[in-house]
Amino acid sequence: MNLTPKSGRPGVGPVVADADSALVLRVRVSAAPEDGKANAELCRALAKAWSLPKSSVAVATGASSRRKTVRIYGNTVELLPRLNAWSEAQDA
């Protein structure tokens, strides 16, 4: 995913092509990229968008980069339908 800190319009989505033509989820947060504040807000924003507990989303790679990979903790059987439904709603 691609994180934009200090955004005036925080939000999750859309999925866009980055400079390498890879598809990434664009996430904008209002927090500054210092002391992990933007990463913490990223996890909170994703948890809220996906109706998950805050503790179930964590930055896995890219802690000091705009491009990040997140880890979602939980039961895959429950998570996949929820994430698929969110994705379909974004496409509509």
mmCIF file as gemmi writes it, N, C-alpha and C atoms, coordinates in Angstrom:
data_model
loop_
_atom_site.group_PDB
_atom_site.id
_atom_site.type_symbol
_atom_site.label_atom_id
_atom_site.label_alt_id
_atom_site.label_comp_id
_atom_site.label_asym_id
_atom_site.label_entity_id
_atom_site.label_seq_id
_atom_site.pdbx_PDB_ins_code
_atom_site.Cartn_x
_atom_site.Cartn_y
_atom_site.Cartn_z
_atom_site.occupancy
_atom_site.B_iso_or_equiv
_atom_site.pdbx_formal_charge
_atom_site.auth_seq_id
_atom_site.auth_asym_id
_atom_site.pdbx_PDB_model_num
ATOM 1 N N . MET Axp A 1 ? 0.832 -1.163 0 1 0 ? 1 A 1
ATOM 2 C CA . MET Axp A 1 ? 0 0 0 1 0 ? 1 A 1
ATOM 3 C C . MET Axp A 1 ? 0.873 1.22 0 1 0 ? 1 A 1
ATOM 4 N N . ASN Axp A 2 ? 0.279 2.343 -0.333 1 0 ? 2 A 1
ATOM 5 C CA . ASN Axp A 2 ? 1.004 3.593 -0.416 1 0 ? 2 A 1
ATOM 6 C C . ASN Axp A 2 ? 0.408 4.549 0.605 1 0 ? 2 A 1
ATOM 7 N N . LEU Axp A 3 ? 1.224 4.992 1.547 1 0 ? 3 A 1
ATOM 8 C CA . LEU Axp A 3 ? 0.767 5.865 2.622 1 0 ? 3 A 1
ATOM 9 C C . LEU Axp A 3 ? 1.163 7.309 2.329 1 0 ? 3 A 1
ATOM 10 N N . THR Axp A 4 ? 0.192 8.208 2.454 1 0 ? 4 A 1
ATOM 11 C CA . THR Axp A 4 ? 0.46 9.637 2.328 1 0 ? 4 A 1
ATOM 12 C C . THR Axp A 4 ? 0.218 10.275 3.689 1 0 ? 4 A 1
ATOM 13 N N . PRO Axp A 5 ? 1.296 10.637 4.406 1 0 ? 5 A 1
ATOM 14 C CA . PRO Axp A 5 ? 1.125 11.294 5.708 1 0 ? 5 A 1
ATOM 15 C C . PRO Axp A 5 ? 0.817 12.777 5.536 1 0 ? 5 A 1
ATOM 16 N N . LYS Axp A 6 ? 0.385 13.411 6.61 1 0 ? 6 A 1
ATOM 17 C CA . LYS Axp A 6 ? 0.063 14.839 6.644 1 0 ? 6 A 1
ATOM 18 C C . LYS Axp A 6 ? -0.919 15.234 5.556 1 0 ? 6 A 1
ATOM 19 N N . SER Axp A 7 ? -1.884 14.389 5.309 1 0 ? 7 A 1
ATOM 20 C CA . SER Axp A 7 ? -2.886 14.655 4.281 1 0 ? 7 A 1
ATOM 21 C C . SER Axp A 7 ? -4.01 15.512 4.853 1 0 ? 7 A 1
ATOM 22 N N . GLY Axp A 8 ? -4.501 16.39 4.044 1 0 ? 8 A 1
ATOM 23 C CA . GLY Axp A 8 ? -5.645 17.207 4.442 1 0 ? 8 A 1
ATOM 24 C C . GLY Axp A 8 ? -6.958 16.454 4.326 1 0 ? 8 A 1
ATOM 25 N N . ARG Axp A 9 ? -6.939 15.336 3.58 1 0 ? 9 A 1
ATOM 26 C CA . ARG Axp A 9 ? -8.144 14.525 3.398 1 0 ? 9 A 1
ATOM 27 C C . ARG Axp A 9 ? -7.836 13.068 3.719 1 0 ? 9 A 1
ATOM 28 N N . PRO Axp A 10 ? -7.806 12.688 5.003 1 0 ? 10 A 1
ATOM 29 C CA . PRO Axp A 10 ? -7.515 11.303 5.358 1 0 ? 10 A 1
ATOM 30 C C . PRO Axp A 10 ? -8.555 10.347 4.783 1 0 ? 10 A 1
ATOM 31 N N . GLY Axp A 11 ? -8.123 9.154 4.421 1 0 ? 11 A 1
ATOM 32 C CA . GLY Axp A 11 ? -9.05 8.158 3.913 1 0 ? 11 A 1
ATOM 33 C C . GLY Axp A 11 ? -8.339 6.922 3.395 1 0 ? 11 A 1
ATOM 34 N N . VAL Axp A 12 ? -9.105 5.882 3.177 1 0 ? 12 A 1
ATOM 35 C CA . VAL Axp A 12 ? -8.588 4.61 2.675 1 0 ? 12 A 1
ATOM 36 C C . VAL Axp A 12 ? -9.136 4.392 1.273 1 0 ? 12 A 1
ATOM 37 N N . GLY Axp A 13 ? -8.24 4.154 0.322 1 0 ? 13 A 1
ATOM 38 C CA . GLY Axp A 13 ? -8.623 3.882 -1.05 1 0 ? 13 A 1
ATOM 39 C C . GLY Axp A 13 ? -8.486 5.114 -1.9 1 0 ? 13 A 1
ATOM 40 N N . PRO Axp A 14 ? -8.429 4.94 -3.155 1 0 ? 14 A 1
ATOM 41 C CA . PRO Axp A 14 ? -8.696 3.743 -3.957 1 0 ? 14 A 1
ATOM 42 C C . PRO Axp A 14 ? -7.427 2.929 -4.203 1 0 ? 14 A 1
ATOM 43 N N . VAL Axp A 15 ? -7.6 1.831 -4.924 1 0 ? 15 A 1
ATOM 44 C CA . VAL Axp A 15 ? -6.462 1.056 -5.406 1 0 ? 15 A 1
ATOM 45 C C . VAL Axp A 15 ? -6.006 1.728 -6.695 1 0 ? 15 A 1
ATOM 46 N N . VAL Axp A 16 ? -4.707 2.009 -6.776 1 0 ? 16 A 1
ATOM 47 C CA . VAL Axp A 16 ? -4.148 2.712 -7.94 1 0 ? 16 A 1
ATOM 48 C C . VAL Axp A 16 ? -2.882 2.005 -8.404 1 0 ? 16 A 1
ATOM 49 N N . ALA Axp A 17 ? -2.463 2.299 -9.611 1 0 ? 17 A 1
ATOM 50 C CA . ALA Axp A 17 ? -1.185 1.794 -10.124 1 0 ? 17 A 1
ATOM 51 C C . ALA Axp A 17 ? -0.091 2.757 -9.693 1 0 ? 17 A 1
ATOM 52 N N . ASP Axp A 18 ? 1.001 2.217 -9.132 1 0 ? 18 A 1
ATOM 53 C CA . ASP Axp A 18 ? 2.107 3.078 -8.737 1 0 ? 18 A 1
ATOM 54 C C . ASP Axp A 18 ? 3.064 3.264 -9.908 1 0 ? 18 A 1
ATOM 55 N N . ALA Axp A 19 ? 4.211 3.873 -9.665 1 0 ? 19 A 1
ATOM 56 C CA . ALA Axp A 19 ? 5.169 4.164 -10.735 1 0 ? 19 A 1
ATOM 57 C C . ALA Axp A 19 ? 5.682 2.902 -11.413 1 0 ? 19 A 1
ATOM 58 N N . ASP Axp A 20 ? 5.676 1.759 -10.7 1 0 ? 20 A 1
ATOM 59 C CA . ASP Axp A 20 ? 6.129 0.485 -11.264 1 0 ? 20 A 1
ATOM 60 C C . ASP Axp A 20 ? 4.988 -0.289 -11.899 1 0 ? 20 A 1
ATOM 61 N N . SER Axp A 21 ? 3.815 0.32 -12.001 1 0 ? 21 A 1
ATOM 62 C CA . SER Axp A 21 ? 2.591 -0.299 -12.53 1 0 ? 21 A 1
ATOM 63 C C . SER Axp A 21 ? 2.034 -1.39 -11.624 1 0 ? 21 A 1
ATOM 64 N N . ALA Axp A 22 ? 2.5 -1.453 -10.382 1 0 ? 22 A 1
ATOM 65 C CA . ALA Axp A 22 ? 1.944 -2.394 -9.411 1 0 ? 22 A 1
ATOM 66 C C . ALA Axp A 22 ? 0.709 -1.747 -8.785 1 0 ? 22 A 1
ATOM 67 N N . LEU Axp A 23 ? -0.302 -2.551 -8.496 1 0 ? 23 A 1
ATOM 68 C CA . LEU Axp A 23 ? -1.504 -2.031 -7.853 1 0 ? 23 A 1
ATOM 69 C C . LEU Axp A 23 ? -1.267 -1.911 -6.354 1 0 ? 23 A 1
ATOM 70 N N . VAL Axp A 24 ? -1.587 -0.748 -5.814 1 0 ? 24 A 1
ATOM 71 C CA . VAL Axp A 24 ? -1.413 -0.493 -4.388 1 0 ? 24 A 1
ATOM 72 C C . VAL Axp A 24 ? -2.659 0.2 -3.854 1 0 ? 24 A 1
ATOM 73 N N . LEU Axp A 25 ? -2.93 -0.024 -2.593 1 0 ? 25 A 1
ATOM 74 C CA . LEU Axp A 25 ? -4.029 0.662 -1.922 1 0 ? 25 A 1
ATOM 75 C C . LEU Axp A 25 ? -3.491 1.994 -1.417 1 0 ? 25 A 1
ATOM 76 N N . ARG Axp A 26 ? -4.119 3.076 -1.809 1 0 ? 26 A 1
ATOM 77 C CA . ARG Axp A 26 ? -3.699 4.397 -1.355 1 0 ? 26 A 1
ATOM 78 C C . ARG Axp A 26 ? -4.397 4.707 -0.034 1 0 ? 26 A 1
ATOM 79 N N . VAL Axp A 27 ? -3.608 5.079 0.968 1 0 ? 27 A 1
ATOM 80 C CA . VAL Axp A 27 ? -4.148 5.452 2.272 1 0 ? 27 A 1
ATOM 81 C C . VAL Axp A 27 ? -3.558 6.805 2.649 1 0 ? 27 A 1
ATOM 82 N N . ARG Axp A 28 ? -4.441 7.722 3.047 1 0 ? 28 A 1
ATOM 83 C CA . ARG Axp A 28 ? -4.018 9.055 3.457 1 0 ? 28 A 1
ATOM 84 C C . ARG Axp A 28 ? -4.343 9.245 4.935 1 0 ? 28 A 1
ATOM 85 N N . VAL Axp A 29 ? -3.363 9.743 5.694 1 0 ? 29 A 1
ATOM 86 C CA . VAL Axp A 29 ? -3.564 9.999 7.124 1 0 ? 29 A 1
ATOM 87 C C . VAL Axp A 29 ? -3.121 11.419 7.436 1 0 ? 29 A 1
ATOM 88 N N . SER Axp A 30 ? -3.644 11.985 8.51 1 0 ? 30 A 1
ATOM 89 C CA . SER Axp A 30 ? -3.296 13.359 8.875 1 0 ? 30 A 1
ATOM 90 C C . SER Axp A 30 ? -2.036 13.435 9.729 1 0 ? 30 A 1
ATOM 91 N N . ALA Axp A 31 ? -1.618 12.331 10.313 1 0 ? 31 A 1
ATOM 92 C CA . ALA Axp A 31 ? -0.444 12.324 11.195 1 0 ? 31 A 1
ATOM 93 C C . ALA Axp A 31 ? 0.844 12.542 10.412 1 0 ? 31 A 1
ATOM 94 N N . ALA Axp A 32 ? 1.802 13.151 11.082 1 0 ? 32 A 1
ATOM 95 C CA . ALA Axp A 32 ? 3.126 13.363 10.486 1 0 ? 32 A 1
ATOM 96 C C . ALA Axp A 32 ? 3.926 12.062 10.566 1 0 ? 32 A 1
ATOM 97 N N . PRO Axp A 33 ? 4.862 11.877 9.629 1 0 ? 33 A 1
ATOM 98 C CA . PRO Axp A 33 ? 5.653 10.648 9.622 1 0 ? 33 A 1
ATOM 99 C C . PRO Axp A 33 ? 6.822 10.704 10.61 1 0 ? 33 A 1
ATOM 100 N N . GLU Axp A 34 ? 6.518 10.866 11.874 1 0 ? 34 A 1
ATOM 101 C CA . GLU Axp A 34 ? 7.559 10.917 12.891 1 0 ? 34 A 1
ATOM 102 C C . GLU Axp A 34 ? 7.153 10.088 14.093 1 0 ? 34 A 1
ATOM 103 N N . ASP Axp A 35 ? 8.114 9.377 14.638 1 0 ? 35 A 1
ATOM 104 C CA . ASP Axp A 35 ? 7.908 8.539 15.822 1 0 ? 35 A 1
ATOM 105 C C . ASP Axp A 35 ? 6.805 7.506 15.63 1 0 ? 35 A 1
ATOM 106 N N . GLY Axp A 36 ? 6.589 7.058 14.406 1 0 ? 36 A 1
ATOM 107 C CA . GLY Axp A 36 ? 5.603 6.017 14.135 1 0 ? 36 A 1
ATOM 108 C C . GLY Axp A 36 ? 4.154 6.48 14.167 1 0 ? 36 A 1
ATOM 109 N N . LYS Axp A 37 ? 3.937 7.785 14.249 1 0 ? 37 A 1
ATOM 110 C CA . LYS Axp A 37 ? 2.564 8.303 14.343 1 0 ? 37 A 1
ATOM 111 C C . LYS Axp A 37 ? 1.751 8.003 13.085 1 0 ? 37 A 1
ATOM 112 N N . ALA Axp A 38 ? 2.349 8.187 11.918 1 0 ? 38 A 1
ATOM 113 C CA . ALA Axp A 38 ? 1.621 7.92 10.671 1 0 ? 38 A 1
ATOM 114 C C . ALA Axp A 38 ? 1.326 6.431 10.53 1 0 ? 38 A 1
ATOM 115 N N . ASN Axp A 39 ? 2.267 5.579 10.924 1 0 ? 39 A 1
ATOM 116 C CA . ASN Axp A 39 ? 2.032 4.136 10.85 1 0 ? 39 A 1
ATOM 117 C C . ASN Axp A 39 ? 0.913 3.707 11.788 1 0 ? 39 A 1
ATOM 118 N N . ALA Axp A 40 ? 0.886 4.279 12.983 1 0 ? 40 A 1
ATOM 119 C CA . ALA Axp A 40 ? -0.184 3.959 13.936 1 0 ? 40 A 1
ATOM 120 C C . ALA Axp A 40 ? -1.537 4.402 13.396 1 0 ? 40 A 1
ATOM 121 N N . GLU Axp A 41 ? -1.576 5.591 12.791 1 0 ? 41 A 1
ATOM 122 C CA . GLU Axp A 41 ? -2.836 6.075 12.222 1 0 ? 41 A 1
ATOM 123 C C . GLU Axp A 41 ? -3.25 5.23 11.017 1 0 ? 41 A 1
ATOM 124 N N . LEU Axp A 42 ? -2.269 4.768 10.242 1 0 ? 42 A 1
ATOM 125 C CA . LEU Axp A 42 ? -2.552 3.853 9.125 1 0 ? 42 A 1
ATOM 126 C C . LEU Axp A 42 ? -3.269 2.609 9.637 1 0 ? 42 A 1
ATOM 127 N N . CYS Axp A 43 ? -2.731 1.996 10.676 1 0 ? 43 A 1
ATOM 128 C CA . CYS Axp A 43 ? -3.333 0.773 11.218 1 0 ? 43 A 1
ATOM 129 C C . CYS Axp A 43 ? -4.735 1.042 11.752 1 0 ? 43 A 1
ATOM 130 N N . ARG Axp A 44 ? -4.918 2.175 12.428 1 0 ? 44 A 1
ATOM 131 C CA . ARG Axp A 44 ? -6.255 2.525 12.933 1 0 ? 44 A 1
ATOM 132 C C . ARG Axp A 44 ? -7.229 2.744 11.779 1 0 ? 44 A 1
ATOM 133 N N . ALA Axp A 45 ? -6.789 3.43 10.724 1 0 ? 45 A 1
ATOM 134 C CA . ALA Axp A 45 ? -7.671 3.711 9.583 1 0 ? 45 A 1
ATOM 135 C C . ALA Axp A 45 ? -8.075 2.422 8.874 1 0 ? 45 A 1
ATOM 136 N N . LEU Axp A 46 ? -7.123 1.517 8.681 1 0 ? 46 A 1
ATOM 137 C CA . LEU Axp A 46 ? -7.451 0.246 8.024 1 0 ? 46 A 1
ATOM 138 C C . LEU Axp A 46 ? -8.385 -0.587 8.894 1 0 ? 46 A 1
ATOM 139 N N . ALA Axp A 47 ? -8.112 -0.634 10.184 1 0 ? 47 A 1
ATOM 140 C CA . ALA Axp A 47 ? -8.978 -1.394 11.091 1 0 ? 47 A 1
ATOM 141 C C . ALA Axp A 47 ? -10.405 -0.853 11.064 1 0 ? 47 A 1
ATOM 142 N N . LYS Axp A 48 ? -10.538 0.461 11.055 1 0 ? 48 A 1
ATOM 143 C CA . LYS Axp A 48 ? -11.874 1.065 11.006 1 0 ? 48 A 1
ATOM 144 C C . LYS Axp A 48 ? -12.557 0.77 9.68 1 0 ? 48 A 1
ATOM 145 N N . ALA Axp A 49 ? -11.84 0.935 8.571 1 0 ? 49 A 1
ATOM 146 C CA . ALA Axp A 49 ? -12.429 0.701 7.247 1 0 ? 49 A 1
ATOM 147 C C . ALA Axp A 49 ? -12.878 -0.741 7.083 1 0 ? 49 A 1
ATOM 148 N N . TRP Axp A 50 ? -12.124 -1.652 7.659 1 0 ? 50 A 1
ATOM 149 C CA . TRP Axp A 50 ? -12.415 -3.081 7.496 1 0 ? 50 A 1
ATOM 150 C C . TRP Axp A 50 ? -13.178 -3.67 8.681 1 0 ? 50 A 1
ATOM 151 N N . SER Axp A 51 ? -13.605 -2.834 9.621 1 0 ? 51 A 1
ATOM 152 C CA . SER Axp A 51 ? -14.349 -3.263 10.813 1 0 ? 51 A 1
ATOM 153 C C . SER Axp A 51 ? -13.602 -4.349 11.584 1 0 ? 51 A 1
ATOM 154 N N . LEU Axp A 52 ? -12.348 -4.07 11.874 1 0 ? 52 A 1
ATOM 155 C CA . LEU Axp A 52 ? -11.496 -5 12.612 1 0 ? 52 A 1
ATOM 156 C C . LEU Axp A 52 ? -11.021 -4.342 13.901 1 0 ? 52 A 1
ATOM 157 N N . PRO Axp A 53 ? -10.622 -5.143 14.885 1 0 ? 53 A 1
ATOM 158 C CA . PRO Axp A 53 ? -10.001 -4.547 16.074 1 0 ? 53 A 1
ATOM 159 C C . PRO Axp A 53 ? -8.686 -3.866 15.684 1 0 ? 53 A 1
ATOM 160 N N . LYS Axp A 54 ? -8.355 -2.754 16.328 1 0 ? 54 A 1
ATOM 161 C CA . LYS Axp A 54 ? -7.122 -2.033 16.012 1 0 ? 54 A 1
ATOM 162 C C . LYS Axp A 54 ? -5.896 -2.925 16.14 1 0 ? 54 A 1
ATOM 163 N N . SER Axp A 55 ? -5.931 -3.826 17.087 1 0 ? 55 A 1
ATOM 164 C CA . SER Axp A 55 ? -4.769 -4.685 17.343 1 0 ? 55 A 1
ATOM 165 C C . SER Axp A 55 ? -4.556 -5.738 16.261 1 0 ? 55 A 1
ATOM 166 N N . SER Axp A 56 ? -5.489 -5.875 15.325 1 0 ? 56 A 1
ATOM 167 C CA . SER Axp A 56 ? -5.348 -6.918 14.31 1 0 ? 56 A 1
ATOM 168 C C . SER Axp A 56 ? -4.641 -6.438 13.046 1 0 ? 56 A 1
ATOM 169 N N . VAL Axp A 57 ? -4.246 -5.163 12.989 1 0 ? 57 A 1
ATOM 170 C CA . VAL Axp A 57 ? -3.551 -4.626 11.81 1 0 ? 57 A 1
ATOM 171 C C . VAL Axp A 57 ? -2.214 -4.06 12.267 1 0 ? 57 A 1
ATOM 172 N N . ALA Axp A 58 ? -1.137 -4.47 11.59 1 0 ? 58 A 1
ATOM 173 C CA . ALA Axp A 58 ? 0.206 -3.985 11.932 1 0 ? 58 A 1
ATOM 174 C C . ALA Axp A 58 ? 1.032 -3.808 10.666 1 0 ? 58 A 1
ATOM 175 N N . VAL Axp A 59 ? 1.938 -2.85 10.68 1 0 ? 59 A 1
ATOM 176 C CA . VAL Axp A 59 ? 2.853 -2.654 9.562 1 0 ? 59 A 1
ATOM 177 C C . VAL Axp A 59 ? 3.88 -3.78 9.608 1 0 ? 59 A 1
ATOM 178 N N . ALA Axp A 60 ? 3.97 -4.559 8.512 1 0 ? 60 A 1
ATOM 179 C CA . ALA Axp A 60 ? 4.909 -5.677 8.447 1 0 ? 60 A 1
ATOM 180 C C . ALA Axp A 60 ? 6.239 -5.251 7.836 1 0 ? 60 A 1
ATOM 181 N N . THR Axp A 61 ? 6.185 -4.471 6.761 1 0 ? 61 A 1
ATOM 182 C CA . THR Axp A 61 ? 7.407 -3.963 6.134 1 0 ? 61 A 1
ATOM 183 C C . THR Axp A 61 ? 7.18 -2.528 5.694 1 0 ? 61 A 1
ATOM 184 N N . GLY Axp A 62 ? 8.278 -1.778 5.599 1 0 ? 62 A 1
ATOM 185 C CA . GLY Axp A 62 ? 8.201 -0.402 5.121 1 0 ? 62 A 1
ATOM 186 C C . GLY Axp A 62 ? 7.884 0.611 6.194 1 0 ? 62 A 1
ATOM 187 N N . ALA Axp A 63 ? 8.299 0.352 7.425 1 0 ? 63 A 1
ATOM 188 C CA . ALA Axp A 63 ? 7.975 1.254 8.532 1 0 ? 63 A 1
ATOM 189 C C . ALA Axp A 63 ? 8.427 2.687 8.278 1 0 ? 63 A 1
ATOM 190 N N . SER Axp A 64 ? 9.529 2.886 7.551 1 0 ? 64 A 1
ATOM 191 C CA . SER Axp A 64 ? 10.018 4.24 7.3 1 0 ? 64 A 1
ATOM 192 C C . SER Axp A 64 ? 9.862 4.651 5.838 1 0 ? 64 A 1
ATOM 193 N N . SER Axp A 65 ? 9 3.951 5.113 1 0 ? 65 A 1
ATOM 194 C CA . SER Axp A 65 ? 8.789 4.218 3.696 1 0 ? 65 A 1
ATOM 195 C C . SER Axp A 65 ? 7.322 4.546 3.451 1 0 ? 65 A 1
ATOM 196 N N . ARG Axp A 66 ? 7.029 5.196 2.343 1 0 ? 66 A 1
ATOM 197 C CA . ARG Axp A 66 ? 5.63 5.43 1.976 1 0 ? 66 A 1
ATOM 198 C C . ARG Axp A 66 ? 4.958 4.14 1.536 1 0 ? 66 A 1
ATOM 199 N N . ARG Axp A 67 ? 5.743 3.243 0.939 1 0 ? 67 A 1
ATOM 200 C CA . ARG Axp A 67 ? 5.194 1.962 0.474 1 0 ? 67 A 1
ATOM 201 C C . ARG Axp A 67 ? 5.319 0.937 1.592 1 0 ? 67 A 1
ATOM 202 N N . LYS Axp A 68 ? 4.204 0.357 1.977 1 0 ? 68 A 1
ATOM 203 C CA . LYS Axp A 68 ? 4.155 -0.532 3.131 1 0 ? 68 A 1
ATOM 204 C C . LYS Axp A 68 ? 3.413 -1.822 2.821 1 0 ? 68 A 1
ATOM 205 N N . THR Axp A 69 ? 3.718 -2.822 3.61 1 0 ? 69 A 1
ATOM 206 C CA . THR Axp A 69 ? 2.949 -4.057 3.628 1 0 ? 69 A 1
ATOM 207 C C . THR Axp A 69 ? 2.397 -4.194 5.038 1 0 ? 69 A 1
ATOM 208 N N . VAL Axp A 70 ? 1.12 -4.505 5.155 1 0 ? 70 A 1
ATOM 209 C CA . VAL Axp A 70 ? 0.538 -4.691 6.484 1 0 ? 70 A 1
ATOM 210 C C . VAL Axp A 70 ? 0.193 -6.153 6.696 1 0 ? 70 A 1
ATOM 211 N N . ARG Axp A 71 ? 0.2 -6.531 7.947 1 0 ? 71 A 1
ATOM 212 C CA . ARG Axp A 71 ? -0.196 -7.876 8.356 1 0 ? 71 A 1
ATOM 213 C C . ARG Axp A 71 ? -1.535 -7.748 9.064 1 0 ? 71 A 1
ATOM 214 N N . ILE Axp A 72 ? -2.455 -8.616 8.68 1 0 ? 72 A 1
ATOM 215 C CA . ILE Axp A 72 ? -3.777 -8.629 9.302 1 0 ? 72 A 1
ATOM 216 C C . ILE Axp A 72 ? -3.892 -9.923 10.085 1 0 ? 72 A 1
ATOM 217 N N . TYR Axp A 73 ? -4.069 -9.795 11.386 1 0 ? 73 A 1
ATOM 218 C CA . TYR Axp A 73 ? -4.189 -10.955 12.261 1 0 ? 73 A 1
ATOM 219 C C . TYR Axp A 73 ? -5.652 -11.321 12.43 1 0 ? 73 A 1
ATOM 220 N N . GLY Axp A 74 ? -5.933 -12.619 12.384 1 0 ? 74 A 1
ATOM 221 C CA . GLY Axp A 74 ? -7.293 -13.074 12.605 1 0 ? 74 A 1
ATOM 222 C C . GLY Axp A 74 ? -7.584 -14.352 11.862 1 0 ? 74 A 1
ATOM 223 N N . ASN Axp A 75 ? -8.802 -14.767 11.945 1 0 ? 75 A 1
ATOM 224 C CA . ASN Axp A 75 ? -9.269 -15.986 11.305 1 0 ? 75 A 1
ATOM 225 C C . ASN Axp A 75 ? -9.508 -15.713 9.82 1 0 ? 75 A 1
ATOM 226 N N . THR Axp A 76 ? -8.765 -16.399 8.968 1 0 ? 76 A 1
ATOM 227 C CA . THR Axp A 76 ? -8.859 -16.187 7.526 1 0 ? 76 A 1
ATOM 228 C C . THR Axp A 76 ? -10.269 -16.41 7.004 1 0 ? 76 A 1
ATOM 229 N N . VAL Axp A 77 ? -10.965 -17.383 7.537 1 0 ? 77 A 1
ATOM 230 C CA . VAL Axp A 77 ? -12.322 -17.691 7.091 1 0 ? 77 A 1
ATOM 231 C C . VAL Axp A 77 ? -13.247 -16.502 7.34 1 0 ? 77 A 1
ATOM 232 N N . GLU Axp A 78 ? -13.016 -15.764 8.409 1 0 ? 78 A 1
ATOM 233 C CA . GLU Axp A 78 ? -13.829 -14.589 8.707 1 0 ? 78 A 1
ATOM 234 C C . GLU Axp A 78 ? -13.32 -13.338 7.993 1 0 ? 78 A 1
ATOM 235 N N . LEU Axp A 79 ? -12.006 -13.225 7.828 1 0 ? 79 A 1
ATOM 236 C CA . LEU Axp A 79 ? -11.417 -12.024 7.245 1 0 ? 79 A 1
ATOM 237 C C . LEU Axp A 79 ? -11.649 -11.893 5.748 1 0 ? 79 A 1
ATOM 238 N N . LEU Axp A 80 ? -11.475 -12.972 4.999 1 0 ? 80 A 1
ATOM 239 C CA . LEU Axp A 80 ? -11.567 -12.887 3.54 1 0 ? 80 A 1
ATOM 240 C C . LEU Axp A 80 ? -12.908 -12.361 3.042 1 0 ? 80 A 1
ATOM 241 N N . PRO Axp A 81 ? -14.034 -12.856 3.525 1 0 ? 81 A 1
ATOM 242 C CA . PRO Axp A 81 ? -15.309 -12.296 3.051 1 0 ? 81 A 1
ATOM 243 C C . PRO Axp A 81 ? -15.449 -10.807 3.384 1 0 ? 81 A 1
ATOM 244 N N . ARG Axp A 82 ? -14.971 -10.403 4.545 1 0 ? 82 A 1
ATOM 245 C CA . ARG Axp A 82 ? -15.062 -9 4.958 1 0 ? 82 A 1
ATOM 246 C C . ARG Axp A 82 ? -14.217 -8.106 4.046 1 0 ? 82 A 1
ATOM 247 N N . LEU Axp A 83 ? -12.991 -8.542 3.757 1 0 ? 83 A 1
ATOM 248 C CA . LEU Axp A 83 ? -12.106 -7.759 2.895 1 0 ? 83 A 1
ATOM 249 C C . LEU Axp A 83 ? -12.598 -7.752 1.452 1 0 ? 83 A 1
ATOM 250 N N . ASN Axp A 84 ? -13.125 -8.886 0.995 1 0 ? 84 A 1
ATOM 251 C CA . ASN Axp A 84 ? -13.677 -8.943 -0.364 1 0 ? 84 A 1
ATOM 252 C C . ASN Axp A 84 ? -14.884 -8.017 -0.504 1 0 ? 84 A 1
ATOM 253 N N . ALA Axp A 85 ? -15.747 -7.994 0.496 1 0 ? 85 A 1
ATOM 254 C CA . ALA Axp A 85 ? -16.917 -7.114 0.467 1 0 ? 85 A 1
ATOM 255 C C . ALA Axp A 85 ? -16.483 -5.646 0.455 1 0 ? 85 A 1
ATOM 256 N N . TRP Axp A 86 ? -15.456 -5.305 1.249 1 0 ? 86 A 1
ATOM 257 C CA . TRP Axp A 86 ? -14.945 -3.941 1.256 1 0 ? 86 A 1
ATOM 258 C C . TRP Axp A 86 ? -14.39 -3.577 -0.128 1 0 ? 86 A 1
ATOM 259 N N . SER Axp A 87 ? -13.635 -4.492 -0.71 1 0 ? 87 A 1
ATOM 260 C CA . SER Axp A 87 ? -13.041 -4.26 -2.031 1 0 ? 87 A 1
ATOM 261 C C . SER Axp A 87 ? -14.114 -4.055 -3.1 1 0 ? 87 A 1
ATOM 262 N N . GLU Axp A 88 ? -15.142 -4.878 -3.073 1 0 ? 88 A 1
ATOM 263 C CA . GLU Axp A 88 ? -16.233 -4.749 -4.049 1 0 ? 88 A 1
ATOM 264 C C . GLU Axp A 88 ? -16.971 -3.431 -3.875 1 0 ? 88 A 1
ATOM 265 N N . ALA Axp A 89 ? -17.142 -2.981 -2.641 1 0 ? 89 A 1
ATOM 266 C CA . ALA Axp A 89 ? -17.815 -1.713 -2.38 1 0 ? 89 A 1
ATOM 267 C C . ALA Axp A 89 ? -16.99 -0.545 -2.922 1 0 ? 89 A 1
ATOM 268 N N . GLN Axp A 90 ? -15.671 -0.677 -2.917 1 0 ? 90 A 1
ATOM 269 C CA . GLN Axp A 90 ? -14.792 0.371 -3.45 1 0 ? 90 A 1
ATOM 270 C C . GLN Axp A 90 ? -14.894 0.451 -4.964 1 0 ? 90 A 1
ATOM 271 N N . ASP Axp A 91 ? -15.124 -0.689 -5.605 1 0 ? 91 A 1
ATOM 272 C CA . ASP Axp A 91 ? -15.225 -0.742 -7.064 1 0 ? 91 A 1
ATOM 273 C C . ASP Axp A 91 ? -16.555 -0.198 -7.572 1 0 ? 91 A 1
ATOM 274 N N . ALA Axp A 92 ? -17.56 -0.187 -6.698 1 0 ? 92 A 1
ATOM 275 C CA . ALA Axp A 92 ? -18.91 0.226 -7.119 1 0 ? 92 A 1
ATOM 276 C C . ALA Axp A 92 ? -19.015 1.716 -7.305 1 0 ? 92 A 1
